[in-house]
Amino acid sequence: MRSYVDYQKLVCSITGTNVQVDDKHFESVTRSAMTESLQAKLQLASAEFQKTQGELSTAVEARQRLDAQLSENELVKKEFALLKPENRVFKLLGPVLVKQDQVEAKSNIETRLEFIRSEIKRVEAQLQDIQGRQDKKKVEIIEIQTALQQLQTQQAPKPVQHLGMVAA
């Protein structure tokens, strides 16, 4: 159990002061220091939450790009399925069309599809991780805000009750 002096030392270390306070003011200084500490934690948690929002946005964009690539490559695969052995396949390399073997082209598309699917799985796992971290930060922020509200409610001055006496 801490003594009054221990609490005074703690408050002085938190506030960066070396002021000795009496019992009346000690509680006020303690609450003030706690409020400042909670506000600093809230700012830090909010900054971390915003960082995870940016990460989530980046991951969602990557997922969308992969979906577009997957659709495009699946369409190419369907077109390749319609080809006859005598059809020729060309590959665009820069500004030049280069003839490519059908079997090699089909194999390249299959490899590309496998790669895209594995990237989608990786990005999905990343999205889940980011969302989990974001949910934890959201809970932390709510807890800090609740603690601040409770502390501010305790700090509010209590109304003075009038006894209803009338001076004659």
Accessible surface in RSA format (square Angstrom, percent):
REM  Atomic radii and reference values for relative SASA: ProtOr
REM  Chains: A
REM  Algorithm: Lee & Richards
REM  Probe-radius: 1.40
REM  Slices: 20
REM RES _ NUM      All-atoms   Total-Side   Main-Chain    Non-polar    All polar
REM                ABS   REL    ABS   REL    ABS   REL    ABS   REL    ABS   REL
RES MET A   1   244.91 126.8 155.05 102.6  89.86 214.0 131.32 111.6 113.59 150.5
RES ARG A   2   128.87  54.1 112.94  57.6  15.93  37.9  27.45  37.5 101.42  61.5
RES SER A   3    57.62  48.7  47.99  64.0   9.63  22.2  50.47 107.5   7.15  10.0
RES TYR A   4    83.11  38.8  72.59  41.3  10.52  27.4  74.82  56.2   8.29  10.2
RES VAL A   5    80.18  52.8  80.18  72.6   0.00   0.0  80.18  69.7   0.00   0.0
RES ASP A   6    61.68  43.2  57.25  57.0   4.43  10.5  10.76  25.3  50.92  50.8
RES TYR A   7    89.51  41.8  89.51  50.9   0.00   0.0  50.49  37.9  39.02  48.1
RES GLN A   8    12.26   6.9  11.26   8.2   1.00   2.4   3.14   6.7   9.12   6.9
RES LYS A   9   135.48  66.1 127.84  78.4   7.64  18.2  81.70  73.5  53.78  57.3
RES LEU A  10    68.81  38.3  64.15  45.9   4.67  11.7  68.32  48.0   0.49   1.3
RES VAL A  11     5.88   3.9   5.88   5.3   0.00   0.0   5.88   5.1   0.00   0.0
RES CYS A  12    16.80  12.7  15.11  16.9   1.69   4.0  10.54  26.7   6.26   6.8
RES SER A  13    83.48  70.5  50.23  67.0  33.25  76.6  52.34 111.5  31.14  43.6
RES ILE A  14    87.96  50.1  56.17  41.8  31.79  76.6  63.06  45.4  24.90  67.6
RES THR A  15    45.01  32.0  17.58  17.8  27.43  65.4  20.88  28.0  24.13  36.5
RES GLY A  16    68.58  84.6   0.00   N/A  68.58  84.6  35.34  97.0  33.24  74.4
RES THR A  17    66.04  47.0  52.26  53.0  13.78  32.8  53.05  71.3  12.99  19.6
RES ASN A  18   135.30  93.3 112.23 108.5  23.07  55.6  34.26  82.5 101.04  97.7
RES VAL A  19    91.47  60.2  84.61  76.6   6.86  16.5  88.19  76.6   3.28   8.9
RES GLN A  20   126.28  70.6 101.91  74.5  24.37  58.0  60.89 129.6  65.39  49.6
RES VAL A  21    28.57  18.8  18.09  16.4  10.48  25.3  24.17  21.0   4.40  11.9
RES ASP A  22    81.14  56.8  69.27  68.9  11.87  28.1  42.73 100.6  38.41  38.3
RES ASP A  23   108.13  75.7  92.81  92.4  15.32  36.2  36.61  86.2  71.51  71.3
RES LYS A  24   174.72  85.2 148.17  90.9  26.56  63.2 100.62  90.6  74.11  78.9
RES HIS A  25   104.81  57.3 103.80  72.1   1.01   2.6  71.94  74.1  32.87  38.2
RES PHE A  26    26.58  13.3  26.58  16.5   0.00   0.0  26.58  16.1   0.00   0.0
RES GLU A  27    89.32  51.3  87.49  66.2   1.83   4.4  33.94  65.7  55.37  45.2
RES SER A  28    69.37  58.6  61.72  82.4   7.65  17.6  32.02  68.2  37.35  52.3
RES VAL A  29    43.76  28.8  41.88  37.9   1.88   4.5  43.76  38.0   0.00   0.0
RES THR A  30    29.45  20.9  29.43  29.8   0.02   0.1  29.43  39.5   0.02   0.0
RES ARG A  31    56.09  23.6  56.09  28.6   0.00   0.0   5.58   7.6  50.51  30.6
RES SER A  32    47.87  40.5  45.25  60.4   2.63   6.0  22.38  47.7  25.49  35.7
RES ALA A  33     0.94   0.9   0.83   1.3   0.11   0.3   0.94   1.3   0.00   0.0
RES MET A  34    89.20  46.2  86.65  57.3   2.55   6.1  73.72  62.7  15.48  20.5
RES THR A  35    17.33  12.3  17.33  17.6   0.00   0.0  17.33  23.3   0.00   0.0
RES GLU A  36   102.59  58.9  96.39  72.9   6.20  14.8  36.78  71.1  65.81  53.7
RES SER A  37    42.90  36.2  33.74  45.0   9.16  21.1  21.32  45.4  21.57  30.2
RES LEU A  38    30.26  16.9  30.26  21.6   0.00   0.0  30.26  21.2   0.00   0.0
RES GLN A  39    81.39  45.5  80.64  58.9   0.75   1.8  24.79  52.8  56.59  42.9
RES ALA A  40    58.25  53.6  50.10  77.3   8.15  18.5  52.79  74.3   5.47  14.5
RES LYS A  41   114.12  55.7 110.89  68.0   3.23   7.7  61.15  55.0  52.97  56.4
RES LEU A  42    37.07  20.6  37.07  26.5   0.00   0.0  37.07  26.0   0.00   0.0
RES GLN A  43   135.74  75.9 128.01  93.6   7.73  18.4  41.25  87.8  94.49  71.7
RES LEU A  44   110.87  61.7 106.26  76.0   4.61  11.6 110.31  77.5   0.56   1.5
RES ALA A  45     0.94   0.9   0.16   0.2   0.78   1.8   0.60   0.8   0.33   0.9
RES SER A  46    39.33  33.2  38.44  51.3   0.89   2.1  25.94  55.2  13.39  18.8
RES ALA A  47    55.92  51.4  46.97  72.5   8.95  20.3  49.69  70.0   6.23  16.5
RES GLU A  48    60.34  34.6  58.69  44.4   1.65   3.9  27.86  53.9  32.48  26.5
RES PHE A  49    36.20  18.1  36.20  22.4   0.00   0.0  36.20  21.9   0.00   0.0
RES GLN A  50   121.67  68.0 113.32  82.8   8.35  19.9  28.15  59.9  93.52  70.9
RES LYS A  51   139.11  67.9 126.35  77.5  12.76  30.4  80.14  72.1  58.97  62.8
RES THR A  52     6.99   5.0   6.99   7.1   0.00   0.0   6.99   9.4   0.00   0.0
RES GLN A  53    84.37  47.2  78.80  57.6   5.57  13.3  20.62  43.9  63.75  48.3
RES GLY A  54    38.52  47.5   0.00   N/A  38.52  47.5  36.16  99.2   2.36   5.3
RES GLU A  55    52.08  29.9  44.59  33.7   7.48  17.8  34.21  66.2  17.86  14.6
RES LEU A  56    34.04  19.0  34.04  24.3   0.00   0.0  34.04  23.9   0.00   0.0
RES SER A  57    56.93  48.1  48.97  65.4   7.96  18.3  31.23  66.5  25.70  36.0
RES THR A  58    88.30  62.8  87.44  88.6   0.86   2.1  61.59  82.7  26.72  40.4
RES ALA A  59     3.41   3.1   0.43   0.7   2.98   6.8   3.19   4.5   0.22   0.6
RES VAL A  60    58.59  38.6  58.40  52.9   0.18   0.4  58.59  50.9   0.00   0.0
RES GLU A  61    88.96  51.1  87.42  66.1   1.54   3.7  25.72  49.8  63.23  51.6
RES ALA A  62    21.28  19.6  20.62  31.8   0.65   1.5  20.96  29.5   0.32   0.8
RES ARG A  63    56.60  23.8  56.60  28.9   0.00   0.0  14.72  20.1  41.88  25.4
RES GLN A  64   112.62  63.0 105.61  77.2   7.01  16.7  39.24  83.5  73.38  55.7
RES ARG A  65   138.94  58.3 133.86  68.2   5.08  12.1  66.81  91.3  72.13  43.7
RES LEU A  66    19.55  10.9  19.55  14.0   0.00   0.0  19.55  13.7   0.00   0.0
RES ASP A  67    58.29  40.8  56.77  56.5   1.52   3.6  23.99  56.5  34.30  34.2
RES ALA A  68    63.30  58.2  50.39  77.8  12.91  29.4  59.21  83.4   4.09  10.8
RES GLN A  69    82.75  46.3  81.97  59.9   0.78   1.9  24.17  51.5  58.57  44.4
RES LEU A  70    32.61  18.2  32.61  23.3   0.00   0.0  32.61  22.9   0.00   0.0
RES SER A  71    71.21  60.2  63.48  84.7   7.72  17.8  34.33  73.1  36.88  51.7
RES GLU A  72   114.90  66.0 109.09  82.5   5.81  13.8  33.36  64.5  81.54  66.6
RES ASN A  73    10.42   7.2  10.36  10.0   0.06   0.1   0.10   0.2  10.32  10.0
RES GLU A  74    60.39  34.7  59.70  45.2   0.70   1.7  16.15  31.2  44.24  36.1
RES LEU A  75   109.76  61.1 107.88  77.2   1.88   4.7 109.09  76.6   0.67   1.8
RES VAL A  76    49.89  32.8  48.89  44.3   1.00   2.4  49.89  43.3   0.00   0.0
RES LYS A  77    87.98  42.9  86.76  53.2   1.22   2.9  50.39  45.4  37.59  40.0
RES LYS A  78   139.80  68.2 134.98  82.8   4.82  11.5  80.84  72.8  58.96  62.8
RES GLU A  79    96.45  55.4  94.76  71.7   1.69   4.0  33.80  65.4  62.65  51.2
RES PHE A  80    28.37  14.2  28.37  17.6   0.00   0.0  28.37  17.2   0.00   0.0
RES ALA A  81    80.92  74.4  46.23  71.3  34.69  78.9  54.58  76.9  26.34  69.8
RES LEU A  82   135.62  75.5 111.39  79.7  24.22  60.9 115.58  81.2  20.04  53.9
RES LEU A  83    54.17  30.2  36.96  26.4  17.21  43.3  37.51  26.3  16.66  44.8
RES LYS A  84   125.32  61.1 124.11  76.2   1.21   2.9  68.19  61.4  57.13  60.9
RES PRO A  85   127.88  93.2 100.47  91.6  27.41  99.6 106.62  88.0  21.25 132.1
RES GLU A  86   128.85  74.0  99.40  75.2  29.45  70.1  70.91 137.2  57.94  47.3
RES ASN A  87    62.98  43.4  52.88  51.1  10.10  24.3   6.79  16.3  56.19  54.3
RES ARG A  88   159.82  67.1 132.70  67.6  27.12  64.6  29.17  39.9 130.65  79.2
RES VAL A  89    13.95   9.2  10.13   9.2   3.82   9.2  13.28  11.5   0.66   1.8
RES PHE A  90    96.16  48.1  69.23  42.9  26.93  70.1  69.23  42.0  26.93  77.1
RES LYS A  91    81.95  40.0  77.56  47.6   4.39  10.4  44.61  40.2  37.33  39.8
RES LEU A  92   120.03  66.8  95.95  68.6  24.08  60.5  95.95  67.4  24.08  64.8
RES LEU A  93    95.18  53.0  87.09  62.3   8.08  20.3  89.98  63.2   5.19  14.0
RES GLY A  94    60.02  74.0   0.00   N/A  60.02  74.0  37.64 103.3  22.38  50.1
RES PRO A  95   134.56  98.1  95.99  87.5  38.57 140.2 106.87  88.2  27.69 172.1
RES VAL A  96    84.86  55.8  81.77  74.0   3.08   7.4  84.86  73.7   0.00   0.0
RES LEU A  97   115.09  64.1  91.95  65.8  23.14  58.2  91.95  64.6  23.14  62.3
RES VAL A  98    62.54  41.2  59.26  53.6   3.28   7.9  62.54  54.3   0.00   0.0
RES LYS A  99   130.80  63.8 108.54  66.6  22.26  53.0  63.72  57.4  67.09  71.5
RES GLN A 100    25.33  14.2  17.57  12.8   7.76  18.5  12.24  26.0  13.10   9.9
RES ASP A 101    87.02  61.0  73.16  72.8  13.86  32.8  31.73  74.7  55.29  55.1
RES GLN A 102    25.84  14.5  22.94  16.8   2.90   6.9  16.09  34.3   9.75   7.4
RES VAL A 103   111.16  73.1 109.50  99.1   1.67   4.0 110.38  95.9   0.79   2.1
RES GLU A 104    91.71  52.7  86.61  65.5   5.11  12.2  30.79  59.6  60.92  49.7
RES ALA A 105     4.06   3.7   2.31   3.6   1.75   4.0   3.51   4.9   0.54   1.4
RES LYS A 106    78.40  38.2  76.33  46.8   2.07   4.9  42.63  38.4  35.77  38.1
RES SER A 107    59.84  50.6  52.22  69.7   7.62  17.6  26.65  56.7  33.19  46.5
RES ASN A 108    47.23  32.6  43.72  42.2   3.51   8.4   9.99  24.0  37.24  36.0
RES ILE A 109     8.22   4.7   8.22   6.1   0.00   0.0   8.22   5.9   0.00   0.0
RES GLU A 110    60.26  34.6  60.26  45.6   0.00   0.0  37.51  72.6  22.75  18.6
RES THR A 111    85.41  60.7  83.64  84.8   1.78   4.2  63.26  85.0  22.15  33.5
RES ARG A 112   102.01  42.8  97.85  49.9   4.16   9.9  38.05  52.0  63.95  38.8
RES LEU A 113     0.01   0.0   0.01   0.0   0.00   0.0   0.01   0.0   0.00   0.0
RES GLU A 114   113.37  65.1 106.01  80.2   7.36  17.5  39.64  76.7  73.73  60.2
RES PHE A 115   122.79  61.4 117.50  72.8   5.28  13.8 122.37  74.2   0.42   1.2
RES ILE A 116     4.49   2.6   4.49   3.3   0.00   0.0   4.49   3.2   0.00   0.0
RES ARG A 117    97.01  40.7  95.44  48.7   1.58   3.8  46.97  64.2  50.04  30.3
RES SER A 118    59.12  50.0  51.32  68.5   7.80  18.0  43.77  93.2  15.35  21.5
RES GLU A 119    36.86  21.2  36.86  27.9   0.00   0.0   2.59   5.0  34.26  28.0
RES ILE A 120    18.88  10.7  18.88  14.1   0.00   0.0  18.88  13.6   0.00   0.0
RES LYS A 121   154.73  75.5 147.00  90.2   7.73  18.4  92.61  83.4  62.12  66.2
RES ARG A 122   129.12  54.2 120.28  61.3   8.84  21.0  69.89  95.5  59.23  35.9
RES VAL A 123     1.74   1.1   1.74   1.6   0.00   0.0   1.74   1.5   0.00   0.0
RES GLU A 124    62.02  35.6  61.96  46.9   0.06   0.1  27.17  52.6  34.85  28.5
RES ALA A 125    60.70  55.8  51.60  79.6   9.10  20.7  55.25  77.8   5.45  14.4
RES GLN A 126    78.61  44.0  71.67  52.4   6.94  16.5  23.13  49.2  55.48  42.1
RES LEU A 127    18.06  10.1  18.06  12.9   0.00   0.0  18.06  12.7   0.00   0.0
RES GLN A 128   126.96  71.0 117.08  85.6   9.88  23.5  33.97  72.3  92.99  70.5
RES ASP A 129    82.33  57.7  71.07  70.7  11.26  26.6  29.46  69.3  52.86  52.7
RES ILE A 130     3.72   2.1   3.72   2.8   0.00   0.0   3.72   2.7   0.00   0.0
RES GLN A 131    85.70  47.9  85.39  62.4   0.30   0.7  19.70  41.9  65.99  50.1
RES GLY A 132    30.64  37.8   0.00   N/A  30.64  37.8  29.10  79.8   1.55   3.5
RES ARG A 133    95.24  40.0  92.11  47.0   3.13   7.5  55.85  76.3  39.39  23.9
RES GLN A 134    19.60  11.0  19.60  14.3   0.00   0.0   1.96   4.2  17.64  13.4
RES ASP A 135    79.58  55.7  78.28  77.9   1.30   3.1  26.36  62.0  53.22  53.1
RES LYS A 136   154.96  75.6 146.59  89.9   8.37  19.9  93.81  84.4  61.15  65.1
RES LYS A 137    41.95  20.5  41.72  25.6   0.23   0.6  24.41  22.0  17.54  18.7
RES LYS A 138    99.88  48.7  99.75  61.2   0.13   0.3  50.14  45.1  49.74  53.0
RES VAL A 139    83.95  55.2  83.45  75.6   0.50   1.2  83.94  72.9   0.01   0.0
RES GLU A 140    62.65  36.0  61.61  46.6   1.04   2.5  24.09  46.6  38.55  31.5
RES ILE A 141    23.86  13.6  23.86  17.8   0.00   0.0  23.86  17.2   0.00   0.0
RES ILE A 142    95.82  54.5  95.70  71.3   0.12   0.3  95.74  68.9   0.08   0.2
RES GLU A 143   108.58  62.3 100.26  75.9   8.32  19.8  42.10  81.4  66.48  54.3
RES ILE A 144    15.36   8.7  13.99  10.4   1.37   3.3  15.35  11.1   0.02   0.0
RES GLN A 145    79.01  44.2  77.71  56.8   1.29   3.1  16.69  35.5  62.32  47.3
RES THR A 146    58.51  41.6  58.32  59.1   0.19   0.5  42.40  57.0  16.11  24.4
RES ALA A 147    34.44  31.7  29.80  46.0   4.64  10.6  31.22  44.0   3.23   8.5
RES LEU A 148    13.29   7.4  13.29   9.5   0.00   0.0  13.29   9.3   0.00   0.0
RES GLN A 149   115.22  64.4 113.24  82.8   1.98   4.7  35.37  75.3  79.85  60.6
RES GLN A 150   108.79  60.8 104.97  76.7   3.83   9.1  34.06  72.5  74.73  56.7
RES LEU A 151    10.14   5.6   8.85   6.3   1.30   3.3   9.76   6.9   0.38   1.0
RES GLN A 152    87.79  49.1  80.91  59.1   6.88  16.4  27.62  58.8  60.17  45.6
RES THR A 153   102.52  72.9  87.03  88.2  15.49  36.9  69.37  93.2  33.15  50.1
RES GLN A 154   102.22  57.2  84.18  61.5  18.04  42.9  30.75  65.4  71.47  54.2
RES GLN A 155    70.67  39.5  45.87  33.5  24.81  59.1  23.77  50.6  46.90  35.6
RES ALA A 156    54.41  50.0  41.43  63.9  12.98  29.5  47.34  66.7   7.07  18.7
RES PRO A 157   126.24  92.0 101.20  92.2  25.05  91.1 111.62  92.2  14.62  90.9
RES LYS A 158   177.95  86.8 158.63  97.3  19.31  46.0 103.12  92.8  74.82  79.7
RES PRO A 159   121.75  88.7  97.77  89.1  23.98  87.2 109.64  90.5  12.11  75.3
RES VAL A 160   122.31  80.5 100.34  90.8  21.97  52.9 105.17  91.4  17.14  46.5
RES GLN A 161   160.17  89.6 136.62  99.8  23.55  56.1  43.87  93.4 116.29  88.2
RES HIS A 162   163.42  89.3 132.31  92.0  31.11  79.6  89.24  92.0  74.18  86.3
RES LEU A 163   149.96  83.5 113.93  81.5  36.03  90.6 118.36  83.1  31.59  85.0
RES GLY A 164    63.56  78.4   0.00   N/A  63.56  78.4  39.37 108.0  24.19  54.2
RES MET A 165   161.20  83.5 126.54  83.7  34.66  82.5  99.17  84.3  62.03  82.2
RES VAL A 166   139.31  91.7 107.42  97.2  31.89  76.8 111.16  96.6  28.15  76.3
RES ALA A 167   102.75  94.5  67.41 104.0  35.34  80.4  77.62 109.3  25.13  66.6
RES ALA A 168   153.53 141.2  71.01 109.6  82.52 187.7 105.07 148.0  48.46 128.4
END  Absolute sums over single chains surface
CHAIN  1 A    12995.1      11254.7       1740.5       7675.3       5319.8
END  Absolute sums over all chains
TOTAL         12995.1      11254.7       1740.5       7675.3       5319.8
